[in-house]
Amino acid sequence: MHRKVQELGLRQRYDEDLEYAHLVKCMTALSFVPTADVEGLFESLSEEFPQNEASDELLSYFKSTHIQGPISGAEEGQLCFQ
């Protein structure tokens, strides 16, 4: 996640805005949430992020890579966090 934050030009905001840094850390903490709750909590968390292009890209990246992304041996639609 930190690499993507840097890639999207969000590093300064992450370093200076404690609330924003907390939101990013909450996304990575979703790996510790029961699988059935991941999507709903991600959607709730997404609503807390500021509405701007870079944050939208970060959320889209996280969702496509870590929530909906392909995993070996998984059936289509299965969460990556399982």
Summary of the structure (lengths in Angstrom):
residues: 82
radius of gyration: 13.0
end to end distance: 19.1
largest distance: 40.6
contacts: 189
relative contact order: 0.15
helix: 68%
strand: 0%
